Amino acid sequence: MTTVVGFVGLGNIGKPMALRLAAQQQSADLDVWVYDVAPEPLEEARSAGANIATSVAAMAARSDVLCVMVRDDAQVREVLGEVLGVAGDRLRDPAGRERLLRAAPRAPRRVATARRATSMPSRPRLARHPADATLATASLPAGSLTVLIHSTVAPTTPGELADTAATHGVTVLDAPVSGGAMGAADGTLALMVGGTEEGFAAARPVLDALGSKVVHAGPIGAGTRFKLARNMLHFISFTAATEAQRLAEAAGLDLRELGDVVRHTDAITGGAGAIMHRETTAPLAPDDFWSGVFANVTSLGVKDLGFALELAEELGVEVPLAELAIDRLGPGLGLPAETAGGTRGRAADDEEE
């Protein structure tokens, strides 16, 4: 059965995601519609085989899955407001949201859209590549629409929006992505999804078309928390890289060559992900397999960090993250304080990587 997919937001990541869906229409049995306020990316999407919707509400009225990849929380709330047929301000205002949630049960709202000139059967298939695409008037029966929020938003936003959407029979999942524009273009994104099992199953054909790593992280909001943890590591690593660059520059080294070496070796070792195999951050028992592995990692790390700190001091370079790392590496890996190291220059008992 063909899955009708709507996509809102054709920006730096959204556009290649939408183009990827358009390219996968036949193989993944999708019918892709897109919407953006800018005309240029719409034309590119049309050329790639996507259909152009005249509004968010029109597209939502006939979509099985609606992807939202816009800039921030405010825009996500505005888009969902159009999907539900409610004023965006009402979604942004906590008091208004409470009034909405406390309202007596009612039939799902009907989203008004322009009617096609020709008659259409119940839940019609969408015409391919119309010159001025509009969708038939339709209601949003419970369970008929699943909204995927791909934007990275505040941790509480997905739950708030899911509660509001549920009163309209709409399922919301948070499904932020990692992998950048390149991953979006070639379908190798990682998607971290929070929401119900039913919603996840409904969205799976779209998720699989967008990425090569799809994780159902847990209930609503879990995808966003997953993404925030991943991006915390990402940007702390960037900050550490700037320290390493300052040290290398002061030492007269070629920074581009250093970057090449980092990318080369991280592709082999897995970078920071190489130590992320445990199911808990609890302290390690002495007989735990990882105790020996991480003791060696810490021994090597303390030695090399100690030498780097000595070089930084000699060259007058401030490296505050390195100073934190030498004391926190072992305890962070779960080693007891007495064996975690943290003194500069501690000898390593194994070979270098």
Residue frames relative to the residue before (quaternion, step in Angstrom):
aa qw qx qy qz dx dy dz
M 1.0000 0.0000 0.0000 0.0000 0.00 0.00 0.00
T 0.4635 -0.6997 0.4762 0.2623 3.56 -0.82 1.02
T 0.2622 -0.7398 0.6025 0.1448 3.55 -1.03 0.92
V 0.2597 -0.7559 0.5823 0.1485 3.57 -0.73 1.08
V 0.0915 -0.8207 0.5637 -0.0159 3.55 -0.61 1.22
G 0.1389 -0.7538 0.6361 0.0881 3.53 -0.97 0.91
F 0.0883 -0.7963 0.5969 0.0423 3.58 -1.06 0.69
V 0.1043 -0.7990 0.5921 0.0085 3.57 -0.72 1.16
G 0.7907 0.3051 -0.2419 0.4724 3.56 -0.79 1.03
L 0.0503 0.8278 -0.5516 0.0892 3.56 -0.02 1.33
G 0.1980 0.7985 -0.5334 0.1967 3.55 0.66 1.19
N 0.8400 -0.2111 0.1336 0.4817 3.55 -1.23 -0.50
I 0.7557 0.2912 -0.1760 0.5595 3.59 1.02 -0.77
G 0.6382 0.5680 -0.3302 0.4014 3.57 0.99 -0.80
K 0.6535 0.5311 -0.3329 0.4243 3.58 0.93 -0.82
P 0.6989 0.4304 -0.3105 0.4794 3.65 0.74 -0.82
M 0.5873 0.5499 -0.3811 0.4554 3.61 1.12 -0.50
A 0.6777 0.4868 -0.2889 0.4694 3.57 0.91 -0.93
L 0.6454 0.5100 -0.3211 0.4694 3.57 1.00 -0.78
R 0.6100 0.5407 -0.3431 0.4667 3.57 1.08 -0.68
L 0.6504 0.5026 -0.3134 0.4755 3.60 0.95 -0.86
A 0.6420 0.5266 -0.3271 0.4511 3.57 0.96 -0.85
A 0.6744 0.4967 -0.2911 0.4624 3.57 1.00 -0.84
Q 0.7100 0.4541 -0.2475 0.4779 3.59 1.18 -0.55
Q 0.3427 0.7911 -0.4715 0.1856 3.61 1.24 0.03
Q 0.7177 0.4389 -0.2677 0.4698 3.58 0.81 -0.92
S 0.7175 0.4612 -0.2720 0.4455 3.59 0.77 -0.99
A 0.7603 0.3464 -0.1950 0.5137 3.59 1.04 -0.72
D 0.3962 -0.7401 0.4542 0.2983 3.60 1.32 0.07
L 0.3691 0.7110 -0.4950 0.3365 3.55 0.77 1.17
D 0.1744 -0.7227 0.6549 0.1360 3.54 -1.30 0.46
V 0.1141 -0.8737 0.4729 -0.0014 3.56 -0.05 1.36
W 0.0576 -0.7631 0.6437 -0.0117 3.52 -1.00 1.05
V 0.1174 -0.8067 0.5774 0.0451 3.58 -1.01 0.77
Y 0.0459 -0.7737 0.6307 0.0388 3.52 -1.31 0.47
D 0.1517 0.7448 -0.6422 0.0990 3.54 -1.13 0.81
V 0.5314 -0.6298 0.4531 0.3400 3.58 -1.17 0.47
A 0.6680 0.4683 -0.3005 0.4942 3.61 1.20 -0.40
P 0.4367 -0.7364 0.4511 0.2519 3.63 -0.79 0.95
E 0.6109 0.6075 -0.3703 0.3473 3.63 0.97 -0.75
P 0.7118 0.4274 -0.2985 0.4707 3.64 0.71 -0.87
L 0.5712 0.5822 -0.3824 0.4342 3.59 1.17 -0.49
E 0.6656 0.4975 -0.3055 0.4649 3.56 0.93 -0.85
E 0.6250 0.5251 -0.3355 0.4702 3.57 1.07 -0.73
A 0.6560 0.5045 -0.3067 0.4702 3.56 1.01 -0.84
R 0.6217 0.5345 -0.3385 0.4617 3.59 1.04 -0.76
S 0.6600 0.5106 -0.3081 0.4569 3.57 0.96 -0.87
A 0.6741 0.4884 -0.2877 0.4736 3.57 1.18 -0.60
G 0.6689 -0.5353 0.2911 0.4258 3.58 1.27 -0.03
A 0.5265 0.6244 -0.4198 0.3960 3.58 1.27 0.05
N 0.4175 -0.6627 0.5570 0.2762 3.53 -1.31 0.39
I 0.3421 -0.7441 0.5419 0.1888 3.57 -1.11 0.71
A 0.2291 -0.7704 0.5835 0.1167 3.57 -0.78 1.07
T 0.4823 -0.6897 0.4661 0.2730 3.56 -1.13 0.62
S 0.7986 0.0121 -0.0109 0.6016 3.60 1.22 -0.31
V 0.6364 -0.5094 0.4125 0.4067 3.53 -1.31 0.30
A 0.6677 0.5156 -0.3077 0.4402 3.58 0.87 -0.97
A 0.6503 0.5199 -0.3211 0.4513 3.57 0.96 -0.84
M 0.6712 0.4936 -0.2926 0.4693 3.54 0.98 -0.87
A 0.6565 0.5250 -0.3104 0.4440 3.58 0.95 -0.88
A 0.6060 0.6092 -0.3516 0.3714 3.56 1.05 -0.78
R 0.7975 0.2584 -0.1361 0.5279 3.59 1.10 -0.59
S 0.5279 0.6422 -0.4187 0.3654 3.61 1.20 0.11
D 0.3851 -0.6614 0.5890 0.2594 3.51 -1.27 0.53
V 0.7756 0.0750 -0.0060 0.6268 3.54 1.08 -0.89
L 0.0999 -0.7915 0.6020 0.0320 3.56 -0.89 0.97
C 0.2033 -0.7888 0.5741 0.0829 3.58 -0.64 1.18
V 0.1035 -0.7933 0.5992 0.0302 3.57 -0.92 0.94
M 0.0985 0.7823 -0.6047 0.1121 3.57 -0.60 1.18
V 0.2281 0.7742 -0.5464 0.2237 3.54 0.27 1.33
R 0.7782 -0.4524 0.2127 0.3802 3.55 -1.33 0.19
D 0.8372 -0.0684 0.1297 0.5269 3.59 0.67 -1.04
D 0.7735 -0.3547 0.2550 0.4592 3.55 -1.36 -0.03
A 0.6575 0.5309 -0.3229 0.4261 3.57 0.85 -0.96
Q 0.6872 0.4664 -0.2912 0.4747 3.59 0.91 -0.85
V 0.6022 0.5408 -0.3614 0.4628 3.60 1.05 -0.67
R 0.6712 0.4948 -0.2972 0.4652 3.59 0.90 -0.92
E 0.6357 0.5278 -0.3289 0.4573 3.57 1.02 -0.77
V 0.6559 0.5041 -0.3111 0.4679 3.57 0.94 -0.87
L 0.6745 0.4814 -0.3096 0.4664 3.59 0.86 -0.89
G 0.5955 0.5591 -0.3604 0.4505 3.57 1.10 -0.62
E 0.6616 0.4841 -0.3042 0.4851 3.57 0.99 -0.80
V 0.6148 0.5489 -0.3437 0.4501 3.57 1.06 -0.73
L 0.7553 0.4007 -0.2071 0.4756 3.54 0.86 -0.97
G 0.4461 -0.6915 0.4592 0.3346 3.56 1.22 -0.29
V 0.5619 0.5612 -0.4063 0.4520 3.57 1.17 0.60
A 0.5968 -0.5749 0.4125 0.3784 3.57 -1.12 0.59
G 0.5421 -0.6390 0.4400 0.3230 3.56 -0.97 0.88
D 0.6190 0.5582 -0.3515 0.4262 3.59 1.02 -0.75
R 0.6264 0.5532 -0.3394 0.4318 3.54 1.06 -0.71
L 0.6586 0.4874 -0.3039 0.4862 3.57 1.11 -0.67
R 0.6773 0.4959 -0.3039 0.4506 3.59 1.04 -0.70
D 0.6798 0.4874 -0.2783 0.4722 3.58 1.15 -0.64
P 0.4122 -0.7356 0.4690 0.2628 3.64 -0.43 1.14
A 0.6477 0.5104 -0.3340 0.4566 3.59 0.96 -0.78
G 0.6484 0.5081 -0.3160 0.4708 3.55 1.02 -0.82
R 0.6325 0.5277 -0.3352 0.4573 3.57 1.04 -0.76
E 0.6368 0.5206 -0.3362 0.4587 3.57 1.01 -0.79
R 0.6310 0.5207 -0.3407 0.4633 3.59 0.99 -0.76
L 0.6475 0.5222 -0.3173 0.4554 3.55 1.04 -0.84
L 0.6912 0.4886 -0.2877 0.4481 3.56 0.89 -0.93
R 0.7096 0.4571 -0.2584 0.4699 3.58 1.11 -0.69
A 0.4498 0.7039 -0.4516 0.3135 3.55 1.27 -0.13
A 0.5873 -0.5765 0.4306 0.3704 3.56 -1.15 0.62
P 0.5998 -0.5670 0.4081 0.3902 3.62 -1.08 0.63
R 0.0149 0.7936 -0.6071 0.0386 3.53 -1.02 0.81
A 0.6451 -0.4981 0.3939 0.4249 3.51 -1.28 0.24
P 0.6065 -0.5564 0.4054 0.3978 3.60 -1.07 0.60
R 0.5303 -0.6420 0.4564 0.3134 3.54 -1.06 0.84
R 0.3465 -0.6948 0.5879 0.2271 3.50 -1.24 0.59
V 0.2731 -0.7618 0.5689 0.1464 3.55 -0.77 1.07
A 0.2926 -0.7859 0.5200 0.1623 3.55 -0.47 1.19
T 0.0573 0.7658 -0.6381 0.0559 3.55 -0.98 0.92
A 0.6352 -0.5195 0.3932 0.4147 3.53 -1.27 0.25
R 0.3926 -0.7208 0.5190 0.2385 3.59 -0.94 0.85
R 0.4727 -0.6453 0.5163 0.3059 3.52 -1.12 0.66
A 0.5840 -0.6049 0.4148 0.3478 3.54 -1.15 0.61
T 0.7200 0.3931 -0.2429 0.5177 3.56 1.09 -0.63
S 0.5353 -0.6146 0.4623 0.3491 3.56 -1.16 0.56
M 0.1386 -0.7960 0.5870 0.0513 3.55 -1.11 0.74
P 0.4979 -0.6540 0.4743 0.3154 3.61 -1.02 0.70
S 0.6935 -0.4434 0.3508 0.4466 3.54 -1.33 0.14
R 0.8376 -0.0362 -0.0650 0.5412 3.57 -0.95 1.06
P 0.0021 -0.8562 0.5161 -0.0232 3.57 0.62 1.15
R 0.4927 -0.5793 0.5430 0.3560 3.49 -1.33 0.32
L 0.4755 -0.6945 0.4650 0.2744 3.56 -1.07 0.72
A 0.5202 -0.6345 0.4727 0.3214 3.55 -1.04 0.80
R 0.4354 -0.7129 0.4895 0.2501 3.56 -1.03 0.75
H 0.8813 -0.0451 0.0027 0.4705 3.52 -0.99 1.02
P 0.1359 0.7950 -0.5821 0.1033 3.67 0.66 0.94
A 0.5836 -0.5979 0.4162 0.3588 3.54 -1.10 0.60
D 0.7808 0.0509 -0.0189 0.6224 3.59 1.05 -0.76
A 0.1313 -0.8707 0.4696 0.0642 3.53 0.39 1.30
T 0.0873 0.7331 -0.6733 0.0412 3.53 -1.07 0.88
L 0.3316 -0.7485 0.5443 0.1831 3.53 -1.19 0.55
A 0.6017 -0.5945 0.4009 0.3519 3.52 -1.18 0.60
T 0.5875 -0.5474 0.4587 0.3805 3.53 -1.25 0.48
A 0.1326 0.7935 -0.5810 0.1233 3.56 -0.88 0.94
S 0.4243 -0.6720 0.5376 0.2818 3.54 -1.22 0.46
L 0.3989 -0.6848 0.5465 0.2707 3.54 -1.30 0.09
P 0.1183 -0.8184 0.5588 0.0632 3.62 0.21 1.19
A 0.6688 -0.5313 0.3415 0.3921 3.52 -1.16 0.68
G 0.8337 0.2087 -0.1728 0.4812 3.53 -0.92 0.99
S 0.5514 0.6518 -0.3950 0.3393 3.59 1.21 -0.12
L 0.7864 0.2503 -0.1254 0.5506 3.59 1.12 -0.58
T 0.0923 -0.7637 0.6379 0.0381 3.53 -0.99 0.97
V 0.1800 -0.7910 0.5802 0.0727 3.57 -0.72 1.10
L 0.1732 -0.7736 0.6052 0.0729 3.56 -0.84 1.07
I 0.1779 -0.7733 0.6017 0.0914 3.58 -0.63 1.12
H 0.1431 -0.8204 0.5519 0.0431 3.56 -0.30 1.28
S 0.5401 0.6206 -0.4032 0.4006 3.60 1.19 -0.41
T 0.4127 -0.6628 0.5552 0.2868 3.56 -1.16 0.58
V 0.0203 -0.8257 0.5595 -0.0696 3.56 -0.49 1.25
A 0.7007 -0.4269 0.3420 0.4581 3.57 -1.31 -0.03
P 0.6387 -0.5803 0.3374 0.3762 3.62 -1.03 0.67
T 0.7126 0.4548 -0.2658 0.4634 3.60 1.06 -0.67
T 0.5244 0.6888 -0.4002 0.3008 3.59 1.17 -0.44
P 0.6626 0.5120 -0.3518 0.4183 3.67 0.74 -0.82
G 0.6685 0.5020 -0.3115 0.4517 3.60 0.91 -0.85
E 0.6351 0.5287 -0.3267 0.4587 3.56 1.00 -0.82
L 0.7032 0.4633 -0.2715 0.4660 3.56 0.86 -0.97
A 0.6229 0.5378 -0.3438 0.4522 3.59 1.04 -0.71
D 0.6318 0.5275 -0.3307 0.4617 3.60 1.01 -0.78
T 0.6749 0.4882 -0.2933 0.4691 3.56 0.91 -0.92
A 0.6775 0.5045 -0.2985 0.4443 3.57 0.85 -0.96
A 0.6118 0.5783 -0.3561 0.4056 3.59 1.02 -0.75
T 0.6270 0.5366 -0.3532 0.4406 3.61 1.06 -0.57
H 0.6981 0.4080 -0.2514 0.5321 3.57 1.32 -0.25
G 0.5549 -0.6349 0.3850 0.3753 3.58 1.24 0.22
V 0.5489 0.5942 -0.3940 0.4363 3.57 1.21 0.47
T 0.2870 -0.7517 0.5728 0.1566 3.57 -0.99 0.90
V 0.1375 -0.7796 0.6076 0.0644 3.57 -0.93 0.94
L 0.0572 -0.7526 0.6553 0.0295 3.54 -1.07 0.89
D 0.2779 -0.6982 0.6149 0.2393 3.57 -1.09 0.58
A 0.0352 0.8155 -0.5685 0.1025 3.55 -0.74 1.13
P 0.0114 0.8222 -0.5680 0.0338 3.60 0.57 1.11
V 0.3320 -0.7634 0.5348 0.1449 3.53 -1.22 0.57
S 0.1034 -0.7528 0.6438 0.0903 3.53 -1.32 0.37
G 0.5549 0.6024 -0.4347 0.3746 3.55 -0.94 0.88
G 0.4196 -0.7613 0.4252 0.2521 3.55 1.30 -0.07
A 0.7611 -0.3854 0.2729 0.4447 3.52 -1.36 -0.07
M 0.6262 0.5385 -0.3470 0.4444 3.60 1.05 -0.70
G 0.6674 0.4890 -0.2982 0.4760 3.57 0.95 -0.86
A 0.6257 0.5325 -0.3353 0.4610 3.57 1.08 -0.72
A 0.6786 0.5170 -0.2946 0.4305 3.58 0.93 -0.89
D 0.7953 0.3035 -0.1698 0.4965 3.59 0.91 -0.83
G 0.5541 -0.6666 0.3725 0.3313 3.57 1.24 0.30
T 0.5431 0.6245 -0.4025 0.3911 3.60 1.13 0.58
L 0.2776 0.7748 -0.5191 0.2307 3.58 1.16 0.47
A 0.3044 -0.6509 0.6422 0.2669 3.50 -1.39 0.27
L 0.1023 -0.7894 0.6041 0.0389 3.58 -0.87 0.97
M 0.1623 -0.7899 0.5902 0.0370 3.55 -0.76 1.15
V 0.0912 -0.8679 0.4871 -0.0342 3.54 -0.21 1.33
G 0.0863 -0.7695 0.6309 0.0486 3.53 -1.05 0.87
G 0.4909 0.6510 -0.4745 0.3317 3.59 -0.91 0.86
T 0.7276 -0.4359 0.3091 0.4302 3.53 -1.33 -0.07
E 0.6291 -0.5228 0.4156 0.3978 3.54 -1.28 0.39
E 0.6500 0.5252 -0.3178 0.4480 3.59 0.99 -0.87
G 0.6702 0.4925 -0.3017 0.4662 3.56 0.92 -0.87
F 0.6321 0.5340 -0.3217 0.4602 3.55 1.02 -0.83
A 0.6550 0.5079 -0.3087 0.4666 3.59 0.96 -0.87
A 0.6532 0.5204 -0.3165 0.4498 3.59 0.97 -0.85
A 0.7339 0.4245 -0.2293 0.4780 3.57 1.01 -0.80
R 0.4430 0.7512 -0.4308 0.2320 3.60 1.20 -0.36
P 0.6416 0.5172 -0.3697 0.4292 3.68 0.81 -0.72
V 0.6667 0.4851 -0.3006 0.4795 3.58 1.03 -0.74
L 0.6450 0.5294 -0.3181 0.4500 3.57 0.94 -0.89
D 0.6767 0.4972 -0.2914 0.4581 3.57 0.94 -0.89
A 0.6399 0.5173 -0.3263 0.4653 3.58 1.12 -0.60
L 0.6943 0.4933 -0.2671 0.4508 3.57 1.13 -0.66
G 0.8474 0.0883 0.0021 0.5236 3.60 0.93 -0.76
S 0.4452 -0.6792 0.5192 0.2665 3.51 -1.33 0.30
K 0.7328 0.2695 -0.1963 0.5931 3.59 1.31 -0.08
V 0.0458 0.7973 -0.5947 0.0918 3.57 -0.38 1.29
V 0.0522 -0.8091 0.5849 -0.0229 3.58 -0.64 1.15
H 0.2291 -0.7207 0.6345 0.1596 3.57 -0.87 0.97
A 0.2193 -0.8537 0.4634 0.0914 3.54 0.03 1.37
G 0.7234 -0.3566 0.2627 0.5297 3.59 1.18 -0.48
P 0.7829 -0.3054 0.2219 0.4946 3.60 -1.18 -0.49
I 0.7614 -0.3659 0.2582 0.4688 3.55 -1.32 0.11
G 0.7503 0.3358 -0.2872 0.4917 3.57 -0.89 0.99
A 0.5703 0.6169 -0.3854 0.3818 3.59 1.16 -0.48
G 0.6153 0.5519 -0.3508 0.4402 3.59 1.05 -0.69
T 0.6674 0.4949 -0.2943 0.4723 3.56 0.98 -0.86
R 0.6461 0.5021 -0.3275 0.4725 3.59 0.96 -0.80
F 0.6060 0.5491 -0.3330 0.4693 3.57 1.10 -0.77
K 0.6854 0.4872 -0.2809 0.4626 3.57 0.86 -0.99
L 0.6520 0.5142 -0.3281 0.4504 3.61 0.96 -0.78
A 0.6335 0.5070 -0.3318 0.4811 3.60 1.04 -0.73
R 0.6561 0.5055 -0.3138 0.4643 3.57 0.96 -0.86
N 0.7102 0.4551 -0.2728 0.4626 3.59 0.89 -0.88
M 0.5448 0.5791 -0.4062 0.4503 3.58 1.17 -0.44
L 0.6546 0.4935 -0.2984 0.4888 3.57 0.95 -0.90
H 0.6319 0.5667 -0.3176 0.4227 3.55 0.96 -0.95
F 0.7800 0.3691 -0.2010 0.4637 3.57 0.67 -1.07
I 0.5622 0.5332 -0.3980 0.4911 3.59 1.18 -0.36
S 0.6273 0.5290 -0.3299 0.4667 3.59 1.05 -0.77
F 0.6198 0.5289 -0.3407 0.4691 3.58 1.01 -0.77
T 0.6626 0.5045 -0.3089 0.4594 3.57 0.94 -0.90
A 0.6331 0.5129 -0.3259 0.4795 3.58 1.03 -0.77
A 0.6235 0.5435 -0.3390 0.4483 3.58 1.05 -0.75
T 0.6380 0.5168 -0.3426 0.4567 3.60 1.01 -0.71
E 0.6110 0.5274 -0.3557 0.4712 3.62 1.09 -0.63
A 0.6630 0.5059 -0.3062 0.4590 3.56 0.91 -0.94
Q 0.6387 0.5241 -0.3286 0.4575 3.59 1.02 -0.75
R 0.6516 0.5077 -0.3291 0.4575 3.59 0.95 -0.82
L 0.6422 0.5094 -0.3230 0.4731 3.57 1.01 -0.80
A 0.6742 0.4962 -0.2966 0.4597 3.59 0.89 -0.93
E 0.6473 0.5211 -0.3207 0.4545 3.58 0.97 -0.83
A 0.6613 0.5004 -0.3037 0.4691 3.57 0.96 -0.88
A 0.6815 0.4652 -0.2752 0.4935 3.56 1.19 -0.59
G 0.5423 -0.6654 0.3775 0.3472 3.60 1.26 0.11
L 0.4562 0.7036 -0.4338 0.3297 3.58 1.18 0.49
D 0.5410 -0.6048 0.4822 0.3303 3.56 -1.28 0.42
L 0.3510 -0.7790 0.4810 0.1965 3.60 -0.42 1.21
R 0.6312 0.5264 -0.3475 0.4514 3.59 1.02 -0.64
E 0.6354 0.5095 -0.3244 0.4811 3.56 1.03 -0.77
L 0.6146 0.5380 -0.3444 0.4628 3.58 1.04 -0.74
G 0.6496 0.5145 -0.3118 0.4649 3.58 0.96 -0.86
D 0.6372 0.5260 -0.3270 0.4587 3.57 0.99 -0.81
V 0.6584 0.5055 -0.3085 0.4646 3.58 0.96 -0.87
V 0.6360 0.5291 -0.3294 0.4550 3.60 0.96 -0.85
R 0.6867 0.4757 -0.2933 0.4649 3.59 0.84 -0.94
H 0.6378 0.5378 -0.3240 0.4462 3.56 1.01 -0.81
T 0.7395 0.4185 -0.2483 0.4651 3.58 0.72 -1.02
D 0.6164 0.5349 -0.3582 0.4535 3.62 1.04 -0.64
A 0.6176 0.5397 -0.3453 0.4562 3.59 1.09 -0.66
I 0.6731 0.4766 -0.2873 0.4871 3.58 1.17 -0.58
T 0.7889 0.3667 -0.1680 0.4637 3.57 0.77 -1.09
G 0.4925 -0.6534 0.4419 0.3677 3.59 1.17 -0.54
G 0.4203 -0.7262 0.4623 0.2867 3.58 1.24 0.09
A 0.8290 -0.1650 0.1389 0.5160 3.56 -1.07 -0.76
G 0.5971 0.5916 -0.3584 0.4063 3.59 1.12 -0.55
A 0.5191 0.6679 -0.4068 0.3449 3.59 1.21 -0.33
I 0.7311 0.3924 -0.2514 0.4984 3.61 1.10 -0.52
M 0.6025 0.5966 -0.3418 0.4053 3.60 1.28 -0.03
H 0.3304 0.7560 -0.4959 0.2708 3.58 0.49 1.23
R 0.5914 0.5809 -0.3717 0.4178 3.60 1.19 -0.30
E 0.4602 -0.6790 0.5023 0.2737 3.57 -1.27 0.44
T 0.7726 0.2148 -0.1237 0.5845 3.58 1.27 -0.07
T 0.3848 -0.6949 0.5495 0.2593 3.55 -1.29 0.35
A 0.3433 0.7611 -0.4847 0.2608 3.61 1.27 0.23
P 0.6375 -0.5252 0.3844 0.4123 3.61 -1.17 0.46
L 0.4697 -0.6904 0.4862 0.2576 3.55 -1.09 0.78
A 0.4070 -0.6610 0.5699 0.2695 3.55 -1.12 0.72
P 0.6245 -0.5756 0.3658 0.3806 3.62 -1.04 0.65
D 0.7315 0.4170 -0.2432 0.4816 3.60 1.07 -0.70
D 0.4252 0.6924 -0.4726 0.3412 3.60 1.26 0.18
F 0.5815 -0.5994 0.4243 0.3501 3.58 -1.01 0.85
W 0.7088 0.4860 -0.2703 0.4341 3.56 0.88 -0.95
S 0.5081 0.6535 -0.4294 0.3612 3.60 1.18 -0.34
G 0.6927 0.4627 -0.2755 0.4798 3.57 0.88 -0.90
V 0.6410 0.5325 -0.3204 0.4504 3.56 0.99 -0.89
F 0.7362 0.4298 -0.2388 0.4651 3.57 0.78 -1.03
A 0.5650 0.5632 -0.3962 0.4546 3.59 1.16 -0.43
N 0.6624 0.4865 -0.3032 0.4823 3.58 1.01 -0.78
V 0.6169 0.5351 -0.3398 0.4666 3.58 1.01 -0.82
T 0.6797 0.4939 -0.2919 0.4570 3.57 0.90 -0.93
S 0.6264 0.5408 -0.3368 0.4492 3.57 0.99 -0.80
L 0.6714 0.4786 -0.2862 0.4882 3.57 0.92 -0.91
G 0.6741 0.5209 -0.2973 0.4311 3.56 0.92 -0.95
V 0.6669 0.4975 -0.3060 0.4627 3.57 0.93 -0.90
K 0.6267 0.5359 -0.3335 0.4570 3.57 1.03 -0.78
D 0.7375 0.4295 -0.2474 0.4587 3.57 0.71 -1.09
L 0.6266 0.5139 -0.3428 0.4752 3.59 1.03 -0.67
G 0.6250 0.5413 -0.3421 0.4465 3.57 1.04 -0.74
F 0.6618 0.4849 -0.3070 0.4824 3.58 0.93 -0.84
A 0.6441 0.5206 -0.3253 0.4564 3.60 0.98 -0.82
L 0.6533 0.5066 -0.3142 0.4666 3.59 1.00 -0.79
E 0.6211 0.5246 -0.3400 0.4727 3.59 1.07 -0.70
L 0.6564 0.5001 -0.3078 0.4736 3.58 0.99 -0.85
A 0.6446 0.5248 -0.3214 0.4537 3.58 0.98 -0.84
E 0.6481 0.5112 -0.3175 0.4668 3.57 1.00 -0.82
E 0.6450 0.5291 -0.3112 0.4551 3.56 0.99 -0.86
L 0.7523 0.3931 -0.2027 0.4882 3.59 1.00 -0.90
G 0.4669 -0.7005 0.4311 0.3247 3.59 1.26 -0.09
V 0.4549 0.6740 -0.4511 0.3678 3.60 1.11 0.69
E 0.3300 -0.7381 0.5536 0.1998 3.59 -0.86 0.94
V 0.0250 0.7953 -0.6024 0.0630 3.57 -0.83 1.07
P 0.0682 -0.8616 0.5015 0.0375 3.61 0.55 1.13
L 0.6318 0.5224 -0.3570 0.4478 3.63 1.00 -0.63
A 0.6307 0.5230 -0.3371 0.4637 3.58 1.01 -0.71
E 0.6367 0.5253 -0.3274 0.4599 3.58 1.03 -0.75
L 0.6390 0.4951 -0.3190 0.4948 3.58 1.06 -0.69
A 0.6677 0.5465 -0.3082 0.4006 3.56 0.89 -0.98
I 0.6555 0.5365 -0.3457 0.4038 3.59 0.87 -0.83
D 0.7121 0.4235 -0.2556 0.4981 3.58 1.12 -0.60
R 0.7595 0.4190 -0.2046 0.4536 3.59 1.08 -0.68
L 0.4696 0.6996 -0.4435 0.3055 3.60 1.20 -0.26
G 0.7217 0.4571 -0.2663 0.4464 3.59 0.62 -1.09
P 0.6863 0.4594 -0.2983 0.4784 3.63 0.75 -0.93
G 0.6346 0.5375 -0.3345 0.4433 3.57 1.03 -0.73
L 0.6701 0.4806 -0.2868 0.4876 3.57 1.13 -0.66
G 0.6020 -0.6018 0.3414 0.3985 3.58 1.26 -0.13
L 0.4725 0.6773 -0.4454 0.3460 3.57 1.25 0.18
P 0.5289 -0.6156 0.4645 0.3543 3.61 -1.06 0.62
A 0.6646 -0.5579 0.3249 0.3762 3.55 -1.12 0.73
E 0.6779 0.5198 -0.3090 0.4181 3.60 0.93 -0.82
T 0.7580 0.3217 -0.2060 0.5287 3.61 1.19 -0.37
A 0.5158 0.6883 -0.3949 0.3231 3.58 1.28 -0.06
G 0.4616 -0.6867 0.4619 0.3194 3.60 1.16 -0.19
G 0.2789 0.7731 -0.5512 0.1440 3.52 -1.12 -0.73
T 0.6089 0.5036 -0.3715 0.4874 3.59 1.24 -0.02
R 0.5057 -0.6840 0.4326 0.2988 3.55 -0.86 0.96
G 0.8298 0.2677 -0.1945 0.4494 3.49 -1.11 0.84
R 0.3375 0.7394 -0.5185 0.2655 3.61 1.21 0.24
A 0.4725 -0.7096 0.4473 0.2705 3.57 -0.77 0.97
A 0.3529 -0.7059 0.5719 0.2239 3.53 -1.09 0.73
D 0.3014 -0.7726 0.5356 0.1594 3.52 -1.07 0.77
D 0.7160 0.3599 -0.2568 0.5403 3.56 1.19 0.41
E 0.6552 -0.5241 0.3732 0.3960 3.54 -1.28 0.22
E 0.5916 -0.5566 0.4532 0.3671 3.56 -1.30 0.42
E 0.5836 -0.5409 0.4553 0.3995 3.54 -1.33 0.33
